[in-house]
C-alpha cells in the first residue's frame, strides 16, 4: 500500500494495512514499532498530548499479548485496526483543535507509514 | 471531546460520590482519563454510545493494562484503582490512570456514497452522539444502568440539498437501541420521498473498493423503510424492532422533494428510540 497522505486517510486505511501485516505474521512487531516510534513525540507531562498518547497504552498491551508466532487471531486483527483507526482520528481531531502541533501530527503519520503500511 | 476534559478530581474534592462524564463526541478517537479509582462503572442515562471500553492499570496483565467493557446491559461493579504513581509498560512512561473510550464506531466523515450521495448537491447533518459514563466512588451492590428513551424532533431538513437539486440526509445515533418509532410528515405543498436505512459502519474510506486478498472492513447500509412518496400533508409511521431488522450504528434518513418553490423546511420527523425490545 502507498503511504497515507494524512492522518484521516491513515485511519481509513488502518484495517487494510493491519490486515496486510496480519497476513505476513508481522502485526505484533508492526504495532510495537509503531508505539516505540510514535510515543516519543507525545510526552505525557504535556496534558494536550494525552488524547493521542493515551492510545499507545492499549496498542502496546495488545502487541505484548500477541503470540510471536503467526497465530494471531481475527479478533486481534479487529482490535488492532480499531485502535490504529482511533489514534489516527484522535491526532487529526486534536491537531484541528490546536492542541498538538503540525510537526507532532506529521510525526504520528510518519510512525504509521513506517510501521503499519 | 471537550478540551480540557471534565476532571474526576473535582468531583472527589467536592465530596460527590460519583463522577459523571457527559460530553459530546468530537472524533472517533476520543479517549478520556480519570485519576480517581472507583467502585463501579456504568453507562449514564443520556448516552448515545452503548458500549464503552475501560482500560486500567493491572501489573499482572500485558503492558500492565487490563480492560473491560460496559454497556446498558452490563455495568461493572468492583474496585478499580487509578495507580498514578505507577506507569503502564510503554516505551515512554504513562501513569496508570483509568482510561475510557467508546467501543462503538462513530465517524462524522461518513457519507452514504454507495446510496448515491453527492458531495456537490446533497446536504448531510449528524445528531452528534453523547458519551455519558458514571464512575461511582462508594461501594454499590449492583447497578442497572437504564438509558433514557431518546426523542429527536427534526424540523429542519433540506430536502433539496445544498444546490436546490439534491437530496437531504439526516444521521441519528442507533448504538444499542432495540426499538423505536419514526414518524414522517410532509408539510410541503409538493410530494416528498423519504427512505430509512440502518447503517453498520466499517473502517474504510471507500465502500465500493473491490474485494481483494486483504480483509476489508466494509460499511453496510440496509434499507429499513423503502422509499415512500408522501403527498402534501401525508404522515408515515415506521416501527423499528431489533429482532426483525437487526441492530445498527446509525439510522440514516433520506429526503427528496422534486420541486420546492422558495425557501422553507417542510419535512418533519419525530423519532423515539428505546433500549427495550418490542
Interface residues (C-beta under 8 A of the other chain):
Chain A: X8 X9 X11 X12 X13 X14 X15 X16 X19 X20 X22 X23 X35 X36 X39 X40 X43 X44 X47 X48 X50 X51 X52 X53 X54 X55 X56 X57 X58 X60 X61 X62 X63 X64 X65 X77 X81 X82 X85 X86 X87 X88 X89 X90 X91 X92 X93 X94 X97 X99
Chain B: X1 X3 X4 X26 X27 X28 X29 X30 X31 X33 X53 X55 X61 X62 X63 X64 X65 X67 X88 X89 X90 X91 X92 X93 X94 X95 X97 X99 X101 X105 X109 X202 X203 X204 X205 X213 X214 X215 X216 X217
